[in-house]
């Protein structure tokens, strides 16, 4: 039930912001290297953004700089947009 709610929140935010949601990738507590998997997804042409429930899903609650360097990262709660054009190209990777 929680997963359905989370996905509904992501879909609603994507629609409201005008994103064409291609897919929802679901990573659980046992997913191997989830941030690496996100990096692979955003390397695909046409991927402009990643929508996540919150920064708490990243290690130490910190947004990886190289991820936001490739695509905008949008959080559902609190609603924030970390735009890739705000990150300098030589920012260190986390």
Secondary structure, DSSP 8 states (H G I E B T S, - for coil): -HHHHHHHHHHHHHHHHT----------TT-TTHHHHHHHHHTSTT--EEEES-GGGSGGG---HHHHTTSEEEETTTTEEE-GGGS-TT----
